[in-house]
Amino acid sequence: MATTRTAQTHWEGALLDGAGKVTLESSGVGTFDVSWASRAEEANGKTSPEELIAAAHSSCFSMALSAGLAKAGTPPTALDTKADVTFQPGEGITGIHLTVVGTVDGISAEDFEAAAQGAKANCPVSQALTGTTITLDASLA
């Protein structure tokens, strides 16, 4: 069964001096402030499209890796995944770097790396973001 998730943004003003609020409507978990300065400079307590992409990518990748490891008979005890999304004003998103540290019994570092590379290539968010370079560091705890 297909699912649809919804977020909505209300923006006021011009790009450089305006501001907005992003509401995660499907989950209802919150409304978050966003501005050009929080995107192109310091976050200062606000979010950005890139931070939201990083959240989506790190969670999707973790789910895909967990599924792949379990299918191979080595389900993870824990996966800690960080996604760094780099934004360059005037260019856009210039890259995404995933870092995962896994606690997985009965797997070699090489097999964990292979599973992580497979998850990077096949998670739905990675596939949606094929217009940018995605790199990965994977290690066991």
Beta strands, then each sheet from edge to edge (+ up, - down):
strand 1: 7-12
strand 2: 19-24
strand 3: 30-35
strand 4: 78-88
strand 5: 92-103
strand 6: 134-140
sheet 1: 1+ 2- 3+
sheet 2: 4+ 5- 6-
end
